[in-house]
Amino acid sequence: MKIFEISLFKLLLAAVLITGAIPVWAGAEKENILSLDDCLEIALRNNPDIGISYQGIRKAESSLLESYGRLLPDFSLDFYTGHTFYGPSTVQYDAQGRPIKSSGFDFENYTMRLNADMMLWQGGTNYSNISSARDRRDAAEADYQYTMDLIAAGVIRAYYNVVRARMLLVVQEESRKQAASNLERAEALMEAGSATRADVLKARVRFSNTRLGVIEARNDLVLGREELKKLMKMGHRDEFLVDTTMTIVEKEPDPAGEINYALSNRDDIKVLKHRLRAQRSDISAARGGWFPSLGVNFNYSWNDRELVDNPVDMFREEYQWSVTGYIRFNLFDRMQTSSRVKNARADFRIAEYNLEKNRLEVENEVRKLILAMNEASERIEVAGETVLQASEEVRLADERYRVGAGTMLEIIDAQVSLATARGELIKAKCDYLIAYADLERATGRMENDF
């Protein structure tokens, strides 16, 4: 990397901008001046998309915890109590063969049951589910970071659009002041007989055009600030100014190196890679239905017609317990497992296609951004030279008009060229910084910067 050297035309431009900024910045002490870092901090703190993405991480972590939980045994403890009534029974016979008709009776019933069941093996389904849930958790984390990168890139773009609008307004204000000065000068010279009415009319047209330029530039600034405030989720009543300081660092990126870096580090690519691995694990989980399941069960129960005074007595009498191991074969599940396997395979292929599609889009995006950066860099150099030349042209035209060798039209044309060159320089700088930030986001480097 190399920093653009400060040249004469930049010093001239800085002097003009400082002079023209006086009416625009009047009363700035009463408003907040936000730097790019300030805007990024506000946006990343307030934007609800980040909160939504973070909750996606929480959900993915809960799913992972649930998958681990399936490896543990189930425990259940039940208590039952009730009153049982038996009505009179049919005729029975005693030992002597005499018929007896028993009367009804009733009693209290108390039961306690403790049950534990643990699935030791389920065709590998549980372990595959854990792997899938872990990859989905990692995908959610990468998606959270990419959401932050997108918001940061949007804020940077909007911020420099505001900087562009503000500096162009300064240029338009300066042009208006120059046009007003030319009009006064032409009118004074016409009264003295040293200028023609045509010079005055040209000066008036120029002054009217600069007034229109100021109106358009001011409107662009308002719209740009509203867009930035929307990204930062600030109230429409909150007023602020932006720091117009721009540090241009020239970078000569290597397309192949940038593309390889992006494919390895960009967070949305990481999201798709994690999801692809999760879909592969889902296929293994679905196949588990074709294999037998192994498990073990423990059961303890106590039942009596009287509730014990001491709970320990439930383990001394009137109880039973058992430990059972079992193996379960799913002989026919109405094609459910086959259907799940086919769906999982289709989802896996879709994930593969999405990853390949995004890789191609990333490659195309990186190449375009590098071209945009190179173009903006060349525009900065050319516009800088043009500003220097146009400034000299304005000086010469003004000098020729002063001695009567030039016309007002020459002055106006020179001033228009200078204002256009200044505007192009501002636009080129902002375009470069925006393209630079977009390239940082597109290659996955923004995570380390913001």
Long-range contacts (C-beta under 8 A, 24 or more apart in sequence): 1-249, 1-250, 1-251, 2-249, 2-250, 3-247, 3-248, 3-249, 3-250, 4-248, 4-250, 4-380, 7-384, 7-388, 8-388, 9-384, 9-385, 9-387, 9-388, 9-391, 10-384, 12-387, 12-388, 12-391, 13-387, 13-422, 13-425, 16-174, 16-422, 17-167, 17-170, 17-171, 17-174, 19-174, 20-170, 20-171, 20-173, 20-174, 20-177, 21-170, 21-173, 23-173, 24-166, 24-169, 24-170, 24-173, 25-241, 28-241, 31-239, 31-240, 31-241, 32-239, 32-240, 32-241, 33-240, 33-241, 33-242, 33-243, 34-240, 34-241, 34-242, 34-243, 35-242, 35-243, 36-156, 36-159, 36-243, 39-155, 39-159, 39-228, 39-232, 39-242, 40-152, 40-155, 40-156, 40-450, 42-232, 42-233, 42-234, 43-151, 43-152, 43-155, 43-231, 43-232, 43-233, 44-148, 44-151, 44-152, 44-450, 46-232, 46-233, 46-234, 47-151, 47-231, 47-232, 47-233, 48-233, 49-147, 49-151, 50-144, 50-147, 50-148, 50-151, 53-140, 53-143, 53-144, 53-147, 53-148, 54-144, 56-140, 56-143, 56-144, 57-137, 57-140, 57-141, 57-144, 59-140, 60-133, 60-136, 60-137, 60-139, 60-140, 60-141, 61-137, 63-133, 63-136, 63-137, 64-130, 64-133, 64-134, 64-136, 64-137, 66-133, 67-126, 67-129, 67-130, 67-132, 67-133, 68-130, 70-119, 70-126, 70-129, 71-126, 71-130, 72-118, 73-116, 73-117, 73-118, 74-115, 74-116, 74-117, 74-118, 75-114, 75-115, 75-116, 76-113, 76-114, 76-115, 76-116, 77-112, 77-113, 77-114, 77-115, 78-111, 78-112, 78-113, 78-114, 78-115, 79-111, 79-112, 80-109, 80-110, 80-111, 80-112, 80-113, 81-108, 81-109, 81-110, 81-111, 81-307, 82-108, 82-109, 83-107, 83-108, 83-109, 84-108, 84-109, 107-305, 108-305, 108-306, 108-307, 109-303, 109-305, 110-303, 110-304, 110-305, 110-306, 110-307, 111-301, 111-302, 111-303, 112-301, 112-302, 112-303, 112-314, 113-299, 113-300, 113-301, 113-302, 114-298, 114-299, 114-300, 114-301, 115-297, 115-298, 115-299, 115-300, 116-297, 116-298, 116-299, 117-295, 117-296, 117-297, 117-298, 118-295, 118-296, 118-297, 119-293, 119-294, 119-295, 120-294, 120-295, 120-296, 121-292, 121-293, 121-294, 121-295, 122-288, 122-291, 122-293, 122-294, 123-287, 123-288, 123-289, 123-290, 123-291, 123-292, 123-293, 124-284, 124-285, 124-287, 124-288, 124-291, 125-284, 125-285, 125-288, 125-289, 128-281, 128-282, 128-284, 128-285, 128-288, 129-281, 129-285, 131-277, 131-278, 131-281, 131-284, 132-278, 132-279, 132-281, 132-282, 132-285, 133-278, 135-274, 135-275, 135-277, 135-278, 135-281, 136-274, 136-275, 136-278, 138-270, 138-274, 139-270, 139-271, 139-274, 139-275, 139-278, 142-267, 142-268, 142-270, 142-271, 142-274, 143-267, 143-268, 143-271, 145-267, 145-447, 146-266, 146-267, 146-268, 146-271, 148-447, 148-450, 149-267, 149-441, 149-444, 149-446, 149-447, 149-450, 150-441, 151-231, 152-437, 152-441, 152-446, 152-450, 153-437, 153-438, 153-440, 153-441, 153-446, 154-231, 155-228, 155-231, 155-232, 156-433, 156-434, 156-437, 157-434, 157-437, 157-438, 158-224, 158-227, 158-228, 158-231, 159-228, 159-242, 160-246, 160-430, 160-433, 160-434, 161-224, 161-227, 161-228, 161-430, 161-434, 162-221, 162-224, 162-225, 162-228, 162-242, 163-242, 163-243, 163-244, 163-246, 163-430, 164-224, 164-426, 164-427, 164-430, 165-217, 165-220, 165-221, 165-223, 165-224, 166-221, 166-241, 166-242, 166-244, 167-244, 167-426, 168-217, 168-220, 168-423, 168-426, 168-427, 169-214, 169-217, 169-218, 169-220, 169-221, 171-217, 171-419, 171-422, 171-423, 171-426, 172-210, 172-213, 172-214, 172-216, 172-217, 172-419, 173-214, 174-419, 175-210, 175-213, 175-415, 175-416, 175-419, 176-207, 176-210, 176-211, 176-213, 176-214, 178-210, 178-415, 179-203, 179-206, 179-207, 179-209, 179-210, 179-412, 179-415, 180-207, 182-206, 182-207, 182-408, 182-411, 182-412, 182-415, 183-207, 186-408, 194-404, 195-408, 198-408, 199-407, 199-408, 199-409, 202-408, 202-409, 202-412, 203-408, 203-412, 206-412, 206-415, 206-416, 246-429, 246-430, 246-433, 248-380, 248-429, 248-432, 248-433, 249-436, 250-377, 251-373, 251-436, 253-370, 253-373, 253-439, 255-366, 255-367, 255-370, 258-366, 258-370, 258-439, 258-443, 259-362, 259-363, 259-366, 259-367, 261-443, 261-444, 261-445, 262-362, 262-363, 262-366, 262-442, 262-443, 262-444, 263-359, 263-362, 263-363, 264-444, 265-443, 265-444, 265-445, 266-362, 266-442, 266-443, 266-444, 267-444, 267-447, 268-358, 269-355, 269-358, 269-359, 269-362, 269-444, 272-351, 272-354, 272-355, 272-358, 273-355, 275-351, 275-354, 276-348, 276-351, 276-352, 276-355, 279-344, 279-347, 279-348, 279-351, 280-348, 282-344, 282-347, 282-348, 283-341, 283-344, 283-345, 283-348, 285-344, 286-337, 286-340, 286-341, 286-343, 286-344, 287-337, 287-341, 289-330, 289-333, 289-336, 289-337, 289-340, 290-330, 290-337, 292-327, 292-328, 292-329, 292-330, 293-327, 293-328, 293-330, 294-325, 294-326, 294-327, 294-328, 295-325, 295-326, 295-327, 295-328, 296-323, 296-324, 296-325, 296-326, 297-322, 297-323, 297-324, 297-325, 297-326, 298-322, 298-323, 298-324, 299-324, 362-442, 365-442, 366-439, 366-442, 366-443, 369-435, 369-438, 369-439, 369-442, 370-439, 372-431, 372-435, 372-438, 373-432, 373-435, 373-436, 373-439, 375-431, 376-428, 376-429, 376-431, 376-432, 376-435, 377-432, 379-424, 379-427, 379-428, 379-431, 379-432, 380-425, 380-428, 380-429, 380-432, 383-421, 383-424, 383-425, 383-428, 384-425, 386-417, 386-421, 386-424, 386-425, 387-418, 387-421, 387-422, 387-425, 389-421, 390-414, 390-417, 390-418, 390-420, 390-421, 391-418, 393-417, 393-418, 394-418
